[in-house]
Amino acid sequence: MKKMIIVLMAVIMTFVGTTAYAENGVVGYVYSTDILTFVNRKPIQGFNIGGRTVVIAEDLIGYGFNVEYNDETRSLKIDSYFHQGSNNPASITRGEVGQVLGNVYQTDIKTYYNGIWIQGYNIGGRTAICLEDLGNTEDSSNAPYGYSDYLGKSVWDADNRTISFESYLNNEASILGLSKVYHRFKDNVIYTFFDEFCDRSEFSSEHSEEYTGRYTYSPGMGMSRYTLKPLYFDHHGEQLVIGTVVQNPNNSQNEALMHIENPAAVIELIKTYKTPTKTHDEAKVYFTENYRILKEIENDNYTVLMVENDADGLLLVYINKQGGYVLDTFLNGYKDRELDISFEPVPENSNTVNLSVYPFGGPHGTTTANFVVDLDLYDYE
């Protein structure tokens, strides 16, 4: 335990240069704590200031946040990416209570989290923020959904002496990627449409009176877009609540942040917009009868056709031998070139297809461009 306290002291002293501050600049102390701290479900070093748990703002990088200091404005911005981050931190050893690890100093730096001011603590060149503040739902317009105005929540577990801060998480991508459908978002409602030529579903851009983009709002929505609201899915005219939605406060692109409670259930609703799946043989017959076959290749799992007709142009058809197919229009933009398709020879029995285009202008002059498609990544249902 004594060794652990020494390590904590070393961490604090790396950013507490006491000789650089006058004694009257000290307004408090940083203490060790036995409370284990988590941010977005991952361990992070926590400290105690005034009986509350703080973390170092700069340590939040990798936990799903951007941290940026501006010396001209004397401000520190902490913006959530609304995902859990990419780092994989080691576990934190539970500390001992009440060891003085450093000082808290006066500061003129203003700290903002998702654009809203929050109390920052200068602990010697770095800024600490309080997790209880970030998750405070008192008087929050997002309180009905368990979130603070900072779009976060703090969870205290008294039995295990842990505190967890969780940012609002956007999981829109969890319902995307299906074939033959696309989506539009308007006024907190997701609408789904059938499209035979869509190989992977996404939110399609739409022009409206006020906005142009993937997420559109009527003028009457106003600033209410920045408050958590129910998210609806339009299921053939019936609007079902599937989660929550709020506009991203950290950009000006009218980006809707959606948290879908049960993505698997929503995917099943989306599938009701698709046509019945053709078997492998039915698909081959259909495209043979309605298109000119330019080339056909196959392996144990897939048949790939390069086809064309006057109405649709040039298409690639990926037919799953278990049933279902996907249309890919990528090569249609190069139909005046020499085109070829082949299964990748390595690894053996690979389900990846190489699409080659010649000539293709590159940085070193005319060359052949090769594009690799992994057939296993498509939805064939």
CORRA-V290052 format. One record per residue. N is the residue number from 1. RES is the residue in three letters. OMEGA is omega in whole degrees, 0 to 359 (none if undefined). Layout:
# CORRA-V290052
N|RES|OMEGA ; N|RES|OMEGA
This chain:
# CORRA-V290052
1|MET|180 ; 2|LYS|179 ; 3|LYS|180 ; 4|MET|180 ; 5|ILE|178 ; 6|ILE|179 ; 7|VAL|179 ; 8|LEU|178 ; 9|MET|180 ; 10|ALA|179 ; 11|VAL|181 ; 12|ILE|186 ; 13|MET|176 ; 14|THR|178 ; 15|PHE|174 ; 16|VAL|178 ; 17|GLY|190 ; 18|THR|181 ; 19|THR|182 ; 20|ALA|184 ; 21|TYR|174 ; 22|ALA|182 ; 23|GLU|182 ; 24|ASN|175 ; 25|GLY|181 ; 26|VAL|181 ; 27|VAL|180 ; 28|GLY|184 ; 29|TYR|174 ; 30|VAL|182 ; 31|TYR|170 ; 32|SER|182 ; 33|THR|175 ; 34|ASP|179 ; 35|ILE|175 ; 36|LEU|188 ; 37|THR|180 ; 38|PHE|173 ; 39|VAL|184 ; 40|ASN|173 ; 41|ARG|178 ; 42|LYS|183 ; 43|PRO|178 ; 44|ILE|180 ; 45|GLN|178 ; 46|GLY|179 ; 47|PHE|181 ; 48|ASN|170 ; 49|ILE|178 ; 50|GLY|179 ; 51|GLY|180 ; 52|ARG|186 ; 53|THR|178 ; 54|VAL|171 ; 55|VAL|179 ; 56|ILE|184 ; 57|ALA|182 ; 58|GLU|178 ; 59|ASP|183 ; 60|LEU|175 ; 61|ILE|184 ; 62|GLY|177 ; 63|TYR|181 ; 64|GLY|183 ; 65|PHE|168 ; 66|ASN|180 ; 67|VAL|187 ; 68|GLU|179 ; 69|TYR|177 ; 70|ASN|184 ; 71|ASP|180 ; 72|GLU|180 ; 73|THR|183 ; 74|ARG|183 ; 75|SER|177 ; 76|LEU|180 ; 77|LYS|174 ; 78|ILE|181 ; 79|ASP|178 ; 80|SER|169 ; 81|TYR|179 ; 82|PHE|167 ; 83|HIS|189 ; 84|GLN|180 ; 85|GLY|188 ; 86|SER|185 ; 87|ASN|180 ; 88|ASN|187 ; 89|PRO|176 ; 90|ALA|178 ; 91|SER|180 ; 92|ILE|178 ; 93|THR|180 ; 94|ARG|184 ; 95|GLY|178 ; 96|GLU|186 ; 97|VAL|162 ; 98|GLY|176 ; 99|GLN|178 ; 100|VAL|183 ; 101|LEU|181 ; 102|GLY|183 ; 103|ASN|168 ; 104|VAL|186 ; 105|TYR|172 ; 106|GLN|179 ; 107|THR|173 ; 108|ASP|180 ; 109|ILE|177 ; 110|LYS|183 ; 111|THR|180 ; 112|TYR|177 ; 113|TYR|185 ; 114|ASN|175 ; 115|GLY|182 ; 116|ILE|180 ; 117|TRP|174 ; 118|ILE|180 ; 119|GLN|174 ; 120|GLY|182 ; 121|TYR|178 ; 122|ASN|180 ; 123|ILE|173 ; 124|GLY|178 ; 125|GLY|174 ; 126|ARG|186 ; 127|THR|175 ; 128|ALA|176 ; 129|ILE|188 ; 130|CYS|181 ; 131|LEU|177 ; 132|GLU|177 ; 133|ASP|182 ; 134|LEU|183 ; 135|GLY|184 ; 136|ASN|182 ; 137|THR|180 ; 138|GLU|180 ; 139|ASP|179 ; 140|SER|176 ; 141|SER|178 ; 142|ASN|184 ; 143|ALA|179 ; 144|PRO|180 ; 145|TYR|176 ; 146|GLY|183 ; 147|TYR|176 ; 148|SER|174 ; 149|ASP|177 ; 150|TYR|183 ; 151|LEU|176 ; 152|GLY|176 ; 153|LYS|176 ; 154|SER|182 ; 155|VAL|179 ; 156|TRP|177 ; 157|ASP|185 ; 158|ALA|182 ; 159|ASP|183 ; 160|ASN|180 ; 161|ARG|175 ; 162|THR|171 ; 163|ILE|183 ; 164|SER|172 ; 165|PHE|180 ; 166|GLU|175 ; 167|SER|171 ; 168|TYR|186 ; 169|LEU|179 ; 170|ASN|180 ; 171|ASN|178 ; 172|GLU|184 ; 173|ALA|184 ; 174|SER|178 ; 175|ILE|181 ; 176|LEU|175 ; 177|GLY|177 ; 178|LEU|179 ; 179|SER|171 ; 180|LYS|174 ; 181|VAL|169 ; 182|TYR|186 ; 183|HIS|167 ; 184|ARG|180 ; 185|PHE|177 ; 186|LYS|175 ; 187|ASP|174 ; 188|ASN|177 ; 189|VAL|175 ; 190|ILE|176 ; 191|TYR|182 ; 192|THR|183 ; 193|PHE|177 ; 194|PHE|175 ; 195|ASP|182 ; 196|GLU|187 ; 197|PHE|178 ; 198|CYS|182 ; 199|ASP|177 ; 200|ARG|184 ; 201|SER|175 ; 202|GLU|176 ; 203|PHE|183 ; 204|SER|179 ; 205|SER|180 ; 206|GLU|177 ; 207|HIS|176 ; 208|SER|183 ; 209|GLU|186 ; 210|GLU|187 ; 211|TYR|169 ; 212|THR|181 ; 213|GLY|182 ; 214|ARG|182 ; 215|TYR|184 ; 216|THR|182 ; 217|TYR|171 ; 218|SER|181 ; 219|PRO|183 ; 220|GLY|180 ; 221|MET|175 ; 222|GLY|183 ; 223|MET|179 ; 224|SER|178 ; 225|ARG|183 ; 226|TYR|176 ; 227|THR|180 ; 228|LEU|179 ; 229|LYS|174 ; 230|PRO|174 ; 231|LEU|184 ; 232|TYR|170 ; 233|PHE|179 ; 234|ASP|183 ; 235|HIS|180 ; 236|HIS|176 ; 237|GLY|178 ; 238|GLU|183 ; 239|GLN|184 ; 240|LEU|176 ; 241|VAL|182 ; 242|ILE|180 ; 243|GLY|180 ; 244|THR|181 ; 245|VAL|176 ; 246|VAL|177 ; 247|GLN|180 ; 248|ASN|180 ; 249|PRO|188 ; 250|ASN|172 ; 251|ASN|184 ; 252|SER|185 ; 253|GLN|182 ; 254|ASN|183 ; 255|GLU|177 ; 256|ALA|176 ; 257|LEU|185 ; 258|MET|170 ; 259|HIS|184 ; 260|ILE|187 ; 261|GLU|184 ; 262|ASN|183 ; 263|PRO|182 ; 264|ALA|180 ; 265|ALA|179 ; 266|VAL|177 ; 267|ILE|177 ; 268|GLU|176 ; 269|LEU|180 ; 270|ILE|183 ; 271|LYS|180 ; 272|THR|177 ; 273|TYR|184 ; 274|LYS|177 ; 275|THR|179 ; 276|PRO|183 ; 277|THR|174 ; 278|LYS|172 ; 279|THR|178 ; 280|HIS|184 ; 281|ASP|177 ; 282|GLU|180 ; 283|ALA|180 ; 284|LYS|180 ; 285|VAL|182 ; 286|TYR|183 ; 287|PHE|176 ; 288|THR|182 ; 289|GLU|188 ; 290|ASN|183 ; 291|TYR|170 ; 292|ARG|181 ; 293|ILE|179 ; 294|LEU|177 ; 295|LYS|179 ; 296|GLU|174 ; 297|ILE|178 ; 298|GLU|169 ; 299|ASN|184 ; 300|ASP|188 ; 301|ASN|187 ; 302|TYR|164 ; 303|THR|179 ; 304|VAL|179 ; 305|LEU|165 ; 306|MET|187 ; 307|VAL|174 ; 308|GLU|165 ; 309|ASN|186 ; 310|ASP|185 ; 311|ALA|189 ; 312|ASP|183 ; 313|GLY|183 ; 314|LEU|182 ; 315|LEU|164 ; 316|LEU|180 ; 317|VAL|177 ; 318|TYR|184 ; 319|ILE|178 ; 320|ASN|181 ; 321|LYS|173 ; 322|GLN|180 ; 323|GLY|178 ; 324|GLY|179 ; 325|TYR|177 ; 326|VAL|176 ; 327|LEU|180 ; 328|ASP|183 ; 329|THR|189 ; 330|PHE|186 ; 331|LEU|181 ; 332|ASN|179 ; 333|GLY|181 ; 334|TYR|187 ; 335|LYS|176 ; 336|ASP|181 ; 337|ARG|171 ; 338|GLU|184 ; 339|LEU|176 ; 340|ASP|176 ; 341|ILE|179 ; 342|SER|174 ; 343|PHE|179 ; 344|GLU|183 ; 345|PRO|182 ; 346|VAL|358 ; 347|PRO|180 ; 348|GLU|182 ; 349|ASN|180 ; 350|SER|175 ; 351|ASN|177 ; 352|THR|183 ; 353|VAL|176 ; 354|ASN|176 ; 355|LEU|182 ; 356|SER|181 ; 357|VAL|178 ; 358|TYR|355 ; 359|PRO|180 ; 360|PHE|182 ; 361|GLY|178 ; 362|GLY|181 ; 363|PRO|182 ; 364|HIS|178 ; 365|GLY|183 ; 366|THR|181 ; 367|THR|175 ; 368|THR|177 ; 369|ALA|178 ; 370|ASN|179 ; 371|PHE|184 ; 372|VAL|180 ; 373|VAL|177 ; 374|ASP|184 ; 375|LEU|181 ; 376|ASP|184 ; 377|LEU|182 ; 378|TYR|175 ; 379|ASP|184 ; 380|TYR|183 ; 381|GLU|none
